[in-house]
Amino acid sequence: MAWQLQLNLDRQSTTPLIEQLRSGIKSMIEAGALRPGAPLPSSRLLAADLRIARSVVVEAYQQLTAEGYLISVDRSGTRVANLAPAQDRAVTGASGEPALSTVSARWDLRTGLADVSGFPRAEWLTCLRRVLQTATPEHLEYPALAGAAELRSELTSYLGRVRAVRTTADTLMTTAGFAQGLALLSNMLLDLGHATVAVEDPGHPGQRRFLEDIGLRPVPVPVDDEGIDVQALAASEARAVLVTPVHQFPTGVVLSESRRAALVTWARKVDGIIVEDDYDAEFWFDDAERPPAVQGLAPERVVYGGSASKTLAPGLRIGWLAAPAHLTPVLERARARQDLGSSTIDQLGYADFIATGRLERHLRQMRRRYRERLEAFTAAVANLLPDFRLIGSPAGLHTFLAIPPYLGERALVDAAARRGVVVRGADHFAFHHRPPTPGLVVGDAVHSRDSLVGAASALAAAVRMIRTD
Ligand SMILES: Cc1ncc(COP(=O)(O)O)c(C=O)c1O
């Protein structure tokens, strides 16, 4: 039995040990179990592990090196050579689009990213250290499915204070981001007999696919300059809807007062459920008051979802759902079928991060940074693209740039790519209906002000290119 390599040697065999080892490692490389660049154990360690002479390992390694399977790297020992098997060269992103690294973009303006260079590493470490020092043995046992009590309690008061969410620690569940929340909600809806769920159109294509994969049918409902069209929603057969009321994804429009009221009236009338994805509300740069969560209007009808993906980093995978009390057990049953809860240590760390005021401090810094970037982009658009219009509320980590009627969206996206700007058109987010306005959905949060001015200037060059073609 070897611990260092998944490889067995047959001591009864007439095949010499060197050859067994050589062909065993070669097969592992060819099968892709040992990947290019993977380190091999030192000859001393592997020999001890396999209980064979070190010279056997040295010889097998030397033969494989001569054959080009292994390379010997100064100081870092022996590694698998880069044989570049065919499947390695054609890696694409999860969406089937070229992976980020394969796109030759000077400006990648695709949405969905927070500026993780601002992640407060030292502060986070302080919280995690404190948590590890004070965690009880119970904290290291399997967690409660709904999440760590400390974080649920902290989030309850935080969300009440900053988003007017009305919830209690008992009806709040922590999740691995909103994505897991959505998976749980989808399963909950199936358990409750829903076959369909209404979604905003345009909306998040990934979320739509997610719902479909779980077995729900997403029903597209158009969005206009007041947000989701509640009349069209009422005309659909869906009794559940997924919405982004504060900063519609991707148009950026805010659900109007009258539509908020109509949405809640609809939910009460059809015995429906509103899923509120409050994904980027911490960033609001408008002079107008930031609208509170819709959940506060009807806590018995709305499941409110949020996450730390935009405020801190998506890699943390920390999210939450605040659900009506009667849905909490159904959600817990769905959760029990999925996993055994989220990491308690990370949750305690986040609870401490909120409780000690570090989240507020971090948000103040990031708001300033994102606001300056948006302002720089807005000014550059006014200067360089005077026929373009930024629509939707100035908020969140992306902005919607409406394009003039004389430009085709597809042509502009293509011309922009040729000028080094990777950006998506509104059409990318459309499901069934044409987007209310053709335009570009610009992820502006991860770029410096200078870089955004450069991107606007490259877009202006793309426009000139189309017009002279
Ligand atoms: C519309 C929308 N909702 C939610 C999220 C956050 O998802 P998660 O919390 O799983 O990272 C994103 C992230 O890009 C998003 O675009």
The ligand as an SDF file (V2000), in Angstrom:
LIG
                    3D

 16 16  0  0  0  0  0  0  0  0999 V2000
  -27.9160   38.9870   -9.9910 C   0  0  0  0  0  0  0  0  0  0  0  0
  -26.9690   38.3280   -9.0400 C   0  0  0  0  0  0  0  0  0  0  0  0
  -27.4410   37.8070   -7.9100 N   0  0  0  0  0  0  0  0  0  0  0  0
  -26.6320   37.2260   -7.0000 C   0  0  0  0  0  0  0  0  0  0  0  0
  -25.2880   37.1460   -7.2030 C   0  0  0  0  0  0  0  0  0  0  0  0
  -24.3920   36.5670   -6.1250 C   0  0  0  0  0  0  0  0  0  0  0  0
  -24.2900   35.2150   -6.1800 O   0  0  0  0  0  0  0  0  0  0  0  0
  -23.4720   34.5020   -5.0110 P   0  0  0  0  0  0  0  0  0  0  0  0
  -23.9220   35.0840   -3.7320 O   0  0  0  0  0  0  0  0  0  0  0  0
  -23.8210   33.0480   -5.1290 O   0  0  0  0  0  0  0  0  0  0  0  0
  -22.0280   34.7350   -5.2580 O   0  0  0  0  0  0  0  0  0  0  0  0
  -24.7300   37.6350   -8.3760 C   0  0  0  0  0  0  0  0  0  0  0  0
  -23.2820   37.5100   -8.6110 C   0  0  0  0  0  0  0  0  0  0  0  0
  -22.7210   37.8420   -9.6180 O   0  0  0  0  0  0  0  0  0  0  0  0
  -25.5880   38.2610   -9.3220 C   0  0  0  0  0  0  0  0  0  0  0  0
  -25.1030   38.7790  -10.4560 O   0  0  0  0  0  0  0  0  0  0  0  0
  1  2  1  0
  2  3  1  0
  2 15  2  0
  3  4  2  0
  4  5  1  0
  5  6  1  0
  5 12  2  0
  6  7  1  0
  7  8  1  0
  8  9  2  0
  8 10  1  0
  8 11  1  0
 12 13  1  0
 12 15  1  0
 13 14  2  0
 15 16  1  0
M  END
$$$$
